Structure formats: structure tokens, C-alpha cells
Amino acid sequence: MKTKLLLTLAATAAFTSFIGVATEQPAHARIKLATLPDKEAVVVRFDHPNVVIVEEERTLTLQKGVNNVDFSWAGTNIDKGSIIFRPVDEKSTTVVLSTSYPPGEAALTWQINATEARSEKFRLSYLMANIQRETDYRAVVSADEKTCTFRHYFKIRNWSGGQFDEADFITRDGKTFEKGLANGEAKRVLVNRWDNVKLVKEYNYDPQRQSEGKILTDYVLKNAKDHGLGAIPLEYGKVRIYQQDSAGTTAFTGEDWGRFTPIGDDMRLNIGIAQDIKVEFKKMVNDIENRRGNVYDTNEVDEYEIKNFKDGEAEVIFTLRVDGEWEMQNSSSGYTSFERIDNETIKFKVKVPGKGEPVKLKFHYKRLNNW
């Protein structure tokens, strides 16, 4: 008498997956069976950016000899080329002899040889599409703007056609949470929380990020353990920023997209334009010199007047860019320090006193070998 089993990943008609076991049959005889074995474990891994890896374990009752195991996934976004079916026990003597695909069906059949009649646990794994995921964060900044509480959330939406009544969902950084997830359902879970994360508030002038004359206000978080982070790389995601006040309440101050931040790098979050720091730019000198046929050098002086209308001093970081080959001249002035980032980028740090007292930054440089 034939033994019949059905392995299902879903309880709905939209997701009809099943495994049938029978003694060897003619090629045209496909088994569709009605007995449900227990679903002992389901794991959904988010290691790949576009698909998830699903692994599930079921115990099948096998007859001695060749058994047919039938699996179908009508209405579910499973990549059939990724399906792997194997005994959980690596020392098992059970052998998968062959795999066949019935024409016109989202199904396959394995032939499995068992050395004796017994129950055995098998692992079925495959790639599944249309389970969307996204990362987002929430930063609650302290009243003195020196630390924050940083929360990391993971949101999943299931459009795969499959239903997970109970599963372990594993994020890319190895965090596991247990959830049921029906087809069409979305869930958001907190996967990490870091308290007392060090925070640096910066005022940045960068014409490449904002129109000339505007200064941006940024919060900078270093993804390092001595700054309260550094456990994992931070994935790209939206960061919602809240500010605490002296009474302990919080107010929403803005949001920005945090870029992918490896351990040791900075995540920079813009919270808007600084309304009380103003910059005026003037091109003071722009001369051509040392002409050599079609090649020439330039002698240029850029001047920036900065006014800080806050009560206290503010440090402004100027990011300036000069195309091509160039040299900074010693007569540049008005900054406390500078750093040459690359061949075309230099950053100045400028201390600006409060109450509108102006500071002038003079940037004197020569551009060489222009055509």
C-alpha cells in the first residue's frame, strides 16, 4: 500500500506546495497527497539584496526502496533552479537519485532510495522573490546635541504568494526574530538599539551639496565602538531624527538618508540649512599668467565673508573644489586648519565668533597647465 504525504508551505489556495512520497510509479503517475507532516522549522534569510533564502525541515516516512517525492509551488515566486532537497543527517544512507520537472507545472519530483523503511528528516531550501525588505533608523538626540539613542528597524513586505505561519527571519547582520508573515502582510521590527552614541554637530559649506552661500547643519555618527556603535556595518536607510528638550519630551526635527556605513566610517545626516550663519563669496583675483602657446596658468583669489549670528562661537567646515592641477599659496588665510582630501578637494576649518562679527577666509591658489 502506498504511503502518501503532503508538504505544504502555506495554508491558503494561493500557496499550494506539497511533497508526496510513494513507492516507485510509472513516469505518468504523479502523486498529490493529503496527509500533512509537521512543519518543524522554517528559516528565512535576507543575505541577498533581491531574494530571500528559505530553508524548511520536514520529517518524511519512507518505504524501503525507491520513493517518489513530489513538490509543487503554484502561485509562489520560487526559483526552481535553486531548489535543494537533502537529508538533514549528513551521514544518512538515503540517496536522491534523480529530479524531474513535469511539463507545464510549477512542480518537480525527486526519486529517493531508502535502504530501509523509516522516518527521516529532510531539509528543503530555495530562493524566493518578492519579499521586500528595507532598513530604517530613528535617532533621538540629547538636549545638548552630544549623544543620541540610535534605533535600527527592519521592515518586510511579503508579496511572494507564500505564507509563513511561523518562521525565524534572519537579517543580514545575523539578528533573528520570530514572526508569522502572511501573503500581502508587512511587519516592522526593532533589531538593534544603541544608547549614548556620541554625536558631532557640524556646520558645513559645500556648494556641491547646496547652493552657494548656504551652510548645512549635519549630525555625524562614527560607526565605531568607542563612539557607541561599531558592532555591524550600517545599511543604507532612512533616518528620522528627533530632538529632546530639557523637559524630556521629543520633537521631530527632520530626516535624511543614511548611506551604507562600514565599521569605522561616518554616517552624515543633514537636518537642514543653518539660518543664523551666512556666507558671501567674492572672486577677488582671476588672472592668466605664464602662457605657453595654448597652455596657461591662472592666479586666483577667492574670498568668503562669514557671519555667525548665534551668541556663541561656531566652527564651520568649508569644502572647496578646484578642477585640474593646482597649488595653494601661502597667502591663504582665515582658517584654523585645512586638509587636502584629494587632488581636487580641500577642507578648511574656520572658527567664527558669535553676534555677527565677520570672519574672512582667503583662498589663494594657482591652477596649472590649463588648456
Order of alpha helices (4+ residues) and beta strands (2+ residues): beta-beta-beta-beta-beta-beta-beta-beta-beta-beta-beta-beta-beta-beta-beta-beta-beta-beta-beta-beta-beta-beta-beta-beta-beta
